[in-house]
Structures are given as C-alpha cells and as structure tokens.
Amino acid sequence: MKKATLLIALGLMASSYALAADVCSVSPKHCKVLKETDKIRVIEFTAKKGDKIGMHSHPAMVVYIQKAGKTKFTLEDGTTKVTDGKVGDVLINPPVTHSQEHLTDTRALLVEIKG
C-alpha cells in the first residue's frame, strides 16, 4: 500500500514538470554520474539528513532506493509531498520539477531517460 501511495504522490508531481536545471547542476555534491549516453544517464544520488536541493527537473526515470529515507518534495506550485523510500524499492517516475529536503540520510540510483 505504501508503494502505491508513493507512486501516486510522485505521479502528481509530474503535473508540474517544466524545464528547470537538472539535479546534478543544482547540487553537484549529491550526484555522481556513473554512466551517460545520448539517451540515458545513471546517477548515484546521496544526501544527508537536512540537505536541501533547489528546484530542478528530471525527465522520465527509474529510481532504485539503496538506503531507505524520508524526503519532502515541493512542487513549483508550493504543494508538498513526503515520501518514505524503502531499501530495494524501484519506482518508475514521469518527468517532474521539484525541490527537496532530506528528512533522513538517503541514497538512490537514478536512471534518467533522455527525451
């Protein structure tokens, strides 16, 4: 049930998708690009409790949670959603623009699908 709630929340975020800076440009200390082609970018994303990431966009992507954690996402319209990722969760997310605040330490692999 929690996975369904998380997917719904992330789906709602897609409604605000616009072209903002990408997450690695906004917060390079949290990103390590592991592999990139003209169609796909694989990012290891790591954040500590209290870290805040400014407004940024993602294309459609797959997220694999490596370290469980809670994150508060804020959409461009000010709407907020708190997610609680569990180790091993795999999410398929539509494009989205948001900022985020990490309520706990977290680590994930992001596989962005370039349009």
Sequence and secondary structure as in RCSB ss.txt:
>XXXX:A:sequence
MKKATLLIALGLMASSYALAADVCSVSPKHCKVLKETDKIRVIEFTAKKGDKIGMHSHPAMVVYIQKAGKTKFTL
EDGTTKVTDGKVGDVLINPPVTHSQEHLTDTRALLVEIKG
>XXXX:A:secstr
 HHHHHHHHHHHHGGG     BHHHH GGGEEEEEE SSEEEEEEEE TT EEEEEEE SEEEEEEE EEEEEEE
TTS EEEEEE TT EEEE  EEEEEEESS EEEEEEEE  
